[in-house]
């Protein structure tokens, strides 16, 4: 949850930065990401990270170019899994099967 909050704070801060500062910041972050990709073979993502990317892919039309540590098809699979979990949870009843019918005397 903490990475998502830090991303949102960084977004708000970027709204008040100059364009040149923002481009330099993006350049620095891209370099850090390139170094990270060379040193860490596979980063571990928590469910909130997956939810963030699934949410971002819905809002941002050109999101395919952004993630460097996961493939776009992985994000689409997370979306599908979350969708299935949501509807599975809604459709589950306390007792399976048809409800009992009261006997008529």
Buried (B, 14 or more C-beta within 10 A) or exposed (E): EEEBEEEEEEEEEEEEEEEEEEEEBEEEEEEEEEEEEEEEEEEEBEEEBBBBBBEBBEEEEEBEEEBEBBEBEBBEBBBEEBEEEEEEEEEEEEEEEEEEEEEEE
